[in-house]
Amino acid sequence: MYRYDEFDHRFVRERVAEFRDQVSRRLTGALTEDEFRPLRLMNGLYLQLHAYMLRVAIPYGTLEARQMRMLAEIAERWDRGYGHFTTRQNIQFNWPKLRDVPEILEALASVEMHAIQTSGNCIRNVTADPLAGVGPDEIEDPRITAEVVRQWSSLHPEFVFLGRKFKIAVTATEEDRAALAVHDIALQIVRSEAGETGYRVLVGGGLGRTPMLARELRAFLPKRDLLPYLEAALRVYNLHGRRDNKFKARIKILVHELGIEEYRRQVEEEFARIEHGHIAVPADELARIGAYFAPPALPERTGTPVEFERMKKLDPAFAAWAAQNTHPHRVPGHVAATISLKPVGGVPGDATAEQMRVMADLAEAHSADELRVTKEQNVILPHVALADLYKVYRGLVAIGLDAPNRGLVTDIVACPGLDYCALATARSIPVAQAISNRFADPARQREIGPLAIKISGCINACGHHHIAHIGILGLDKAGVESYQITLGGESTAPAALGERTGPGFSYDEVPDVVEKIVETYLKLRETPRESFLQTYRRVGMEPFKEVLYAEAH
Amino acid sequence: MAKQFKPVVLTANDLIEGDSVFLGPRGWVREVAGARVAMTEAEAEGLTARGREAEAGNLVVGCYLVEVSLEGGAPEPLLRRERIRASGVPTITYGPAEVRERAAA
C-alpha cells in the first residue's frame, strides 16, 4: 500500500489549508458563488438535490483499515452515519455542511486521503482491478502503474483544465475487471512476444449520452514510455478539445471524428517530439513506488482446512456465501472475499459507520489490513486465509452484509438517482430495491446464475447501465418517470453496449419487466450453465422483445 | 400563444447547510408550504429580485422559481424532482435507519 512521503503530506495539507481559507472567504462573502464553485468542485464538493455532497478519492479502490475507520468517523461526526461507495471505486458523503468540509479534509489528510480531482474537467481518480495482487494470472500489480499515473496527473499544470473530465483505468490480467473499454484511456499490462512487460493502450471509450467502446491505440507500449505517451495522448486531445460544446468534449468524440488512425498519427508525432527523459519516471522512483505494493507475506497453506470444511457442512448459508463470494488467490489456502453491499432490499453501495468499522476490523484481523472497493459498489477483503473465512463470515452476518450474491441478479448497481442527485431525471435506488426484493430467494438467484443489472437515473450513466446484461435508464417523460431497458451490455472483453428493447416502462412496471426478461432467458437457455449473456448473444433481442411488448401491441 | 402563467415559489440552497430553502413572507423557510406564492409574472420577478439580493448577501445559492399547485391549500411543486427536493430527504429510508428497518422486517 502506497504511503505518502514528505512531499505528498505537505501537498495535501497545503491544499486543505487553501480550501479552508477559500471556505472562510466564501462564508464572509469575499468570494461569490461563481468564484467559489470551481474551487469547491476541485475539492470534490458538489451541491446536490438536498445538500452538499463530498466525493472522496479512493485511489485504485484500495483502503487500509485505518482509512476505512476514518471514513466511518467522518460519516458519524459530519454526516448522517453512512456513506455511498460509487461505481468509480470512490465514496460519497451526502450531507456535509460547508463550514465542516475543511475539517473533513483535514481528517482525510491525517490518513493520507483527499478529495482532489474527484470532480471537474481533469484527470479523475485512477481506477484499477479490485483484485490487484490477488489473481494467479496477474502479470504485475496494476496499482504501481495506477499510482504513477495518479502522481503524474495530480495538478498536472497542462491537464487541470481539460475540455472535459478524463478517466483512466489499469489492469494486468486477461480478465478485465475494470471496464477498460469504457474509459477515456485504458492501460492493460501485457507481455510482448519477446517477454517484455508493457502496456496495451486503449482510447476513446465512455458511457454517458454517447456511449462508445474504446479502440486500441497501441498494441504494445514499453513501460518506460508510459508517461511520455500519456502526455502526448492527452496533449493532442487537449489541443483539439472542444470547449464550445460539453457534449462533444470527451475524447471519445474526438477519436470518433478524427478516426483512430489520424488520432494515433498525431499522438505518435507528438510522442516523437516530446523530451522523454524529462517526463518518464526515474527507475529509482518506480522501484520506490513498486515496493509499496509488494505482496503481503501470507503463509502458504496446503490442503483445505478441516475447520473450513466442517463449518461448510454445519452452516449451509456459509457454504453458499463461500461458494459465491470468494475468488481464488495466488497463495494457496487463501481467497479474496467479496462483502456484498447489496443486502436484499438494501441501498446499493451504502454502508453505515458501524458496517465500515466492522469491515475495517475484519481487514485488519484477516486480510493483511487491506480492503478494496469495486466498480460494482462492493468491498473486497483481498487476502483471507480459508481457515479464517468462517470468522469473517460471522462478522459480516452480525452487520447484515452476508448476502451471498456476488454477480447475481440482486447484486444490482445503482447510481444515487433522483433521491440525491441534482442531475437525475428518475429514481434509481427504489427501483433497485424493488427488483432485489422480487428476486430475494437465494436459491432462485443461484438458479438464474450470473446476471448484471445496472441502473442509471439519467443519461449521464453513472450507474453504468450501458454495460449491464440488463440495463435500466430512468428518464423523465413529461413529468413521469420512464425506464428504458437495454440488454446484452458487458464490461469485460469482448465488451458490448446494451441494445434498447424498445419504448420505456413505468416505475411500477420495472420489476415485472425484469422478471419477464429473466423468465424468458430461463426458458431459452440450452443448459443451466448457459448464462444470460451467452443466451442473449445466441438468440438476440427478438424473443425478449416479443415477451415485453406482446400484450401492448 | 404565450404560455399560461402558473403560480411559482422561489427556492434556493442554504449557503452553509446546503439544504433546500424557500422564500417565505418573512425570510427563508425550510417548508415549501410556507413559501410565498407569486400569482403573476410581476410578482415572480419580485421574488427573483429578492433571491438575487439573498445571493449577494451570501445567505443562499442557486435561486430559481418552481411551479406549484395550490389545490391542497398550500403550495406544492408540480414536478416530481421539485417535490422530492422540497421534502428535504430521499424518497427511501437511508443510512442506519434503513439497516435497522430491514433487520426488523
Interface residues (C-beta under 8 A of the other chain):
Chain A: R26 L27 T28 G29 E33 L47 Q48 L49 H50 A51 Y52 R80 G81 Y82 N94 W95 P96 K97 L98 R99 P343 G345 G346 V347 D350 T352 A353 E354 Q355 G400 L418 D419 Y420 A424 T425 R427 I429 P430 Q433 D476 G479 V480 E481
Chain B: N13 L15 I16 E17 G18 D19 S20 E55 G57 N58 V61 G62 L78 L79 R80 R81 I84 R85 G88 V89 P90 T91 I92 Y94 G95 P96 E98 V99 R102 A103 A105
